[in-house]
Amino acid sequence: MAETEHLTGDKREKSLLSQRITRREFLGTATCGLAGLMVPHGSMMLRPEPTDVPDLLVPWRDSIGWGYRASAETTYQQMITDMTVIKAAGGNTVWLTHGNPGWEVNPRADEAGISLKDYVAVVNNTAEAPQANLQFDVVHLALEAAGLVGLRVVLSTGYQTCAGRWWSERYPNDLRRAKDGSNPIRKGWGDATIWNAAFDSVRYRELLQNYAAFLKQGVIDQHPGTQIVAIVNADEPNIVDYSDHAVATFKQQYGLTMAQAVHTDPYLIGLFQHQSWGRFGAWMANLWQQVDPRLWNLNTFHFERTAPWFPGIGAIFEMAPRNMAISFDSHPQDTSMTDRFSRDHLYMLNILARTVAFHASVQGRGNQQYSTVPLMLWAGANRWSLNWAPGEDEAGHATVQDAVDTMYAVVRETKRVGGDIAAMLAWHFNIPSQRLPDDVQHVAFDTINAALGRIGPTLSDHAEQPEAPSIILSYDEHAMLTRIGRLATFDLYDSATLPQLLRRHHLSLETLAMANSVILPKDSYAYEVAMNMGSNAREIALF
């Protein structure tokens, strides 16, 4: 209890924890908490059938604010102070938490936050259970503080498809695999390396179901005075997979094995992997539709600006249920912190923002029972989001003014093609290692808040008349997926980058960024809509 007392520092505040349902009491029934939910383990149909459940989703619009680290190093009073500062500066929302890398339990980690690793530790009473309990206590206090101050909450509860070291070492056959059968290691923040679970593993999906029941009853329902608007299940999942579980789902879906398909129809293998993000997002959203139909299910994906064609962005929106929202990194630069900043990063972001927003808006046009998929955007306000490596000179990274310019640009370009924006949050308020030099950090906080304040009141307003794309940068998706299927590509993309392709065609990235250009697969539904919107649309075939 000593650590909890440090967190709260007051008898009344300490009672907040003791009054709640204890995790041990709840965990006795957690494994059957979702027994009545019929969420299929197999593949998702391309567009899930609308349910008869009334639309109970909480209103989510004009949300502005900051990402916030919920760490055992922060007292309850400090949380209240921090969140009061955010609200006084005009914010109305906080993103809690970000459990990166989701591998080992550490409530004092640089990006401390809850994820599957903490649930696994508690329910299995591993050696990490005391620290996992502390991490949940911290999040309870942060949620209480947000409710007291009057901030909405986007609650992040997972990182990639990582279930933590204990689970991964115990169930190696349920991990994601490369073509050669190896466990691909993915980097987390700092020097951490992690393994990801295979999304098609029945064991992993059952774990997700039980975790959802725990979050609903053991966390969300314990804070009726806090407005939680969205739940994030897996930040930037990497789920292109060749495990036995993926192979079994492929056979169930297409009636043949991958070994057969590589010779007879490799396109199907490419398509299966191409739709991996969409299958994952739809499954999670359908799960949470049954767990808590009030909450938006926010999926955050890594959309590669230099090659936004694999896995498929369009497939995410084609499969999206009514309660799904999408987020992606929209700060100035989204590469290694050692890469030097250039305006090309902003140009590519303009094109990506329009492409994502166009797919999102087309979702509603394709089926009137679905609305446009709302987007949550990120503003940059620390070392990570500005690619400001320690010791860099002024020319090596994006500036605070670049961050502000990017905020206005990404909102403008998203709305330009009919995108629906629910929120824009700044990354990040209090991650220690990502803090800018003190003088710059204070300027960044004030400057970004001022920009958010100007953007916020009309953030979720729609364009009166979305513009038709003037340039369609098309690509041959069928040929690409056939090649991917034949080679069993594992990486996020396996092709030339956008700048390289444009140079081959003697095209200016800056010119295309300023024009209303979008990147779309040829002969797709989104492509047909774009071509039919305006008679003057110009098509440029990238490959």
N, C-alpha and C positions, 0 to 999 in steps of 0.2 A: 504493500500500500504506500510505501514511502515515495516511490516514483510518481504515483498518482497524486499524492499530496503536493509534490513539487509542481506538477502541472496545474493544479487548481489553486492552491494557496489560500483557500477560504473554506470554512465548514459548509456553507451553503452550496458552494460550487462542488465540493467533494461529494455531496449528496446526489448530485446529478448522475454520477456513475452508479451509486448503490441503489438508486430507485429504479434503474432500468432492468429489464429482463437480463439475466446473466447469460453469457454465452454458453456456459456449461449446461444450464437448464435447457436452453434452446437446442444445443447441439445434440442432445439426446433424441430429438425428433427430427433433426434437420435432414437426415438421409431420406425421409419419406415426405418431406415438405412439399414436393412437387409430384407426388404419386399420381395425381389426377390430371397432370398436364400431358397432352398428347402432342409432343414435339418430335417429329420423325428424326431418326438417326441417319437416314439415308439422304440422298440428294434433294435439293429444293427444286421445285418447278420454276420455270423461268420467271413467271410473275405470280406470286402467291395469290390464291383466291381471297377476295375481300371477305372478312368475317361479318357476322351479324351483330358484333359487339358495338354498342353505341360509342361514339367518339368522345372519350373522356379525357383526352389529352389536355394538360394544363396549357394555358396560353403562354407562348414563348416568343416575344418580340422585343426589339429595342434593348437587348441585354448588352451592357458594357461593363467592363471591370478587369480583374486580374487573375492570373493563376496564383494559387497560394499553397505553400508547402506546410503540411500538417506534421510537425516533428515533435518528438519528445523533448527537444531542446527548447521548445516554446511554451511558456506558461499560458494558462487560460486567459489571464488578464492581458498578456501581450497579444493574444489572438484578438481579443475585443478591441484593443488599441489599434492594431493594424487594420482591422476591418472597418473601424470607425474612420480611419484615415482614408481608406478606399472609398467609403460612402461620402465623406465630406468632399472628396475631389470629384464627385459626380457619378461614381460607380454604383451599380445596382446588383452586380453578380460576382461571385468568386468561383473559380474552378478548384475544387478540392479532390483529390490529391494527385500525385503522379508517381506511382511506385516503380520507377525505373531503377534497375533493370528487372525487378520482379523475380530475382533469383534467390537471394538469401535475406532472411528477415533482419531488418535493422531500422528501428523507429527513429534513429538519429542520422540516417543516410542523407546524402546530399539532396536527393529527390525522394524523401520519405513519403510513403503512402501505402494504402491497403491494396492488396492484390491477392490472387489465388494462393500465393506462397503463405500468407498469413492465415487464411482459412484452413489450408492443409495442415499447418503447424498446430493450430488449436484443435481441430477435429481429430487429429491423430496423436495429440499430446506428445509431440516430438520435443527434442531438446530446445527448439526455438519457440515453444509455446508461450513462455512467459513474456518474451519480447513481442510476439505477435499479439498477445492480449493487450500489451501496452500500446501497440500501434492502433488497435481498434479503440482503446480508450482515448487516444489523442484525437482520432477522427470524430468520436462522439463529442468531444469538447469543441472542436472546430465547427461542427454542425450546430452545436448549441450557441456558440458565439455568433455565427452567421445569422441565426434566427433572432437572437437578441438585438443585433445591430440592424437587422432588416434587409439582409442581402439574399438574393436568390443563390442557389447552389447548383452547379454542374458537378456531379459526384463521379470521379474517376476511380474505378475499382479493379483495374487490371492492366498489365503491360504485355503487349504482343499476345501470343498464346502460351506464355510461360506459366507453368504451375509450380515453379521453384525447384531448388536443388533436390530436396528430399523426395518429392514425387517423381522427378525425372530420373533419379538414380534407382528408384524402386521399380519404376515401370518403363524400362528402356524400349520395350516393344511398342509403346504408345507414343513415341516421339516422331516428329517430322523427319523425313529422310530425303536425301538426294538420290539421284539415279543410281549411283554406285552402292547405295545402302548405308552410307555414312550419315552421322548426325551433323548437320550443318550448324556451326557455331555462329551465333549472331552477336554482335557487339552491343552492349548496353552503354550507359553513360560512364565515362572514365575508362578504367581497365577491365570492367566486368565483362564476362562472356556468359552467354545463356544458351540453353537448349529450348526449343519450342515444342509443344505437344502437337500431335497430329490431329487436326480439326475433325477428321472423320472417325477418330477412335471413339468407340462407344463408352469406354471408361472415362475419357476426357469430357465427352458431352454430358455424361451423368454427373461428373464433378461440377461442370458449369451449372447444371440444373440445381444441384444441392446448394451451391454457392449463392445462386440467385435467391433461393428460398431463405437462406441465412441473411443475406443483405436486406431483403424485404422485411422480415420479421425482427431480426436482431439489430438492424441499423436504421433503415428508413422509417419504419413505423415507430421508432423510439423518439422521433423528432417531429411531432405534429405541428409545432410552431415554426418550423423551418421550411421554406418553400424550395424543395428540390424539384428542379424542372427537367433534368436529364440525367441519365446514367450512362457512363462510359465503361464498356466491358473489356476492351483490349486495344490499347493505344498502338497504332501502327502494326497490326498483325502481319507476320510473314508466313503465308500459308500455302504457297506453291509447294506441292508435296508428292513424293513418289513412294510413300510408305505402303505397307500391306493394306492399311485401312483405306488409303486413297484409292489404291488399285481395286479394292472390293467395291467401293462406291462407284467407281468408273464402270465396272462390269455390271453392276445393278442398273446403272443409268443407260448404258449403251449396248449391253448384251454381249460384249466381248472383252477380253483382257487387254491390257495395255500392250503386252507382248504381241498379241495378234494385231492390234490396231496400228502398231508402228509400221507394219508391212502392208496392211490393207487400207487404212484410213488414218494416217498420222494427224490429220486435221482435228480429229476428235480428241486426241490427247492434248493438243494445244488449246482447244476450246475449253476443255475441262479445267486446265490450269488457269486459263484466261479468266474464267468465271469464279475463281477461288474467293476473291474478295466479296463478290456478290453473294455467293452461297453462304459465306460466313456471316455477312451483315444481315441477310434475310433471316437466317436461323436464329441469331441472337435477338433480333427485333421481334420475331414471332414468339420467342420464349418470354421476353419481357412484356409483350402484349398480354400474356396470360398471368404473369407474376404481378404486374402493376400497370394497368392500362392508362394510368394518369401520366406516366413518365415518357418523355421522348427517349428513344434509344439512340444515343449519339455514337457513331462509328468514326474513328479518326484513322485516316489512311495516309500513307506516304505516296503522294503522287509525284513521280519523278518529272521535274520540269524539262529535263533534257530529252526525255523519251516517254511521254505520257501515253503509251499504247499497250503496255503489258505489265502486270495483269490489267484487265479491262476496266476502265472507269465507267464506260457505258453500262456494263453488266451490273454494276452496283445499283444503278438507278432503275434499270429494267426489272430488277428483282425486289426493289425496296417496298416493304409494307408501309402502311399509313403512318406508323409511329417512328419511322426511321429519320434521323437527321445525320448530316455528314459534315466532317471537319477535315481540314488539311492545313499544312503549314503555309501561311501566306505572308510571312515576314520577309524582309528584303532578300535574304540568302538562305538556302537550304542545302548546304553541302558541308564538307569538313571545315572545321574552324581554321585549318591551315591554308585553305584556298583563299586567294586574294579576291576582294570584292570588285565587281565591275557592273556597269549598267546593264550588261547582258542578262544578269540574274533578274532584274526588274522587268526587262522586256519579255523574258520567258514566262515570268509570273503573270503578266497581263494576258498572254495567250492562254496560259493554263486556267486562269480564273474564268475567262469567258467560256472555255471548253467545258469545265466542270459545271458552270452555271447553266449552260445550254442543255447539257444532259439532264440536269436537275429539272429544268422547266419543261423539257420534252416529256418527262415522266408523266406529268399531269395531262398533257395533250393526248398521250397514247391511251389513257384509260381514265375517264372522268370520275371513276370511283376513287381515284388517288389524286392527291393534290401535289403541287410542286414540292420537291424534297427540300426542306430548309437547310441552310448552311450556317456553320459557325466558323468565323474567320479569326486569325491570330494577328495581332500587332507585335512588333519586335521592340523589346525594351531592356535587354540584358546581353551579356557576352554571347550566349548561344544564338539568339535570334538575330544578332547583328554580325555574327562571325568575327567577333573581336577576341582573338587569341591573346593571352597574356603577353605583354611586351611588344605588341604590334605598334607600328607607327600609324599615323592618321590615314595613310593611303591604303592600308591593308584590309580595311573592314568597312562595313556600312556605317553611316553616321546616324545620329538621332533624326536629323532632317530627312535622310533617306527613309527612315522608318515611317515618319509622318507622311511623306509623299506616297509611300507604298500603301498606307492605310486608305488614303483618299482614292488612289488608283484602283485598288482591288475592289473597293465598294462600288466605284463607278462602273468598272468593267463587268462586275457580277450582275448589276442591275441592267446594264446595257442590253443584255440578251435575255432578260426576263428572270434572272435568278432571285431567289427568296432568301434573305438574310435574317436569321434569328438572333445572332449575337456576334460581337467582336470583343475578344478579350486580349489583354496584353501579357506576353510571356517575358519576365516573370517577376513577381513581387519579392520573393525572399529565398531563392536558391543560393546558398552561400558562395559556391565556387563560380557561379555565373554572374556574380555582381560586377557591374562596371566600376571603374575607378570612382571614388566617392563624389568628386565634383561632377562627373559626367552622369552618374546614376541619379543624382538629385535633379539635374536638368532633364534627364530622360523621363523621370516620373512626372514632373510638372508638364513637360511638353506633350507627352503621350496622353496624359489625362485631359489636357486642353483639347487635343484633337478628338479624343473619344467623346468629350462633352459636346463638340460641334456636330459630330457624326450621329451620336446616339438618338436624338429625338426623331430623326427620320430614317434611322438605320433599316427598319423593316418595311418602309414604304416601297411600293412597287413602281417601276417605270410605267408611265401612262401608256406608252406604246413601245414595247421592246423592238430594238432594231434587228433587221434581218442580217445575218452574217454577210459581209461583203466579200470575204475570201475564205474558201474552204480548203484547208490543207488536208488532203485525203491520203489514205494509205490502204494498201491491199491487205486487209486483215486475214483473209482466207489463206493467202500465200504465207504470211507471217506465221500464222498458227500451225500451218502444215510443217513449216520448217522447225518450229519449236517442238512440235510433237515428234518429229523424226529425230531430233537431237536430244530430246528430253531436257530442254533448257531448265535451269533452276533459278538463275538470277532474275531480278525484277524485270530486266529487259535484255535483249540480245540482238542489238542492231546498232546502226549508226545513230549518233545523237542528233537532236534537232538542229543545232548550229552547223554540224557537219553536212547535213542534208541540204540546208539552205545555201551553204556555200557551193555545193555541187550545182545547184540551180541558179546560182548568181543572184540570190535574193537577200534583201536586207532584213535582218532580225528587227532592227528598230522600226523600219517601215511597217512590217507585219504586226508589230506590237501596237502601233498607233492605229492601224486599220482595225476593222471589226472582224478579225480572223479567228477561226476556231479549227481545232484538229479533230477530224472525225473519220471513222472507218468507212471506206467506200461501200455503198449499197446497204448500209445499216439504216434503221428507222430514223435515227437522228440526222443522218446524212440526207435522207429523202426529205425530211421536214425542212432542213436548212436550204436545200436546193429549190424547194417550192415556195419559200417565203419571199424571195426576191428574184426578179428576172435578171438582175445585173450581177448576181453572184459569180465570182470567178473561182474556178477550181484549179488547184495546183497539186499534182500528184507527187507526194514525197517519196514513196516507194511502192 
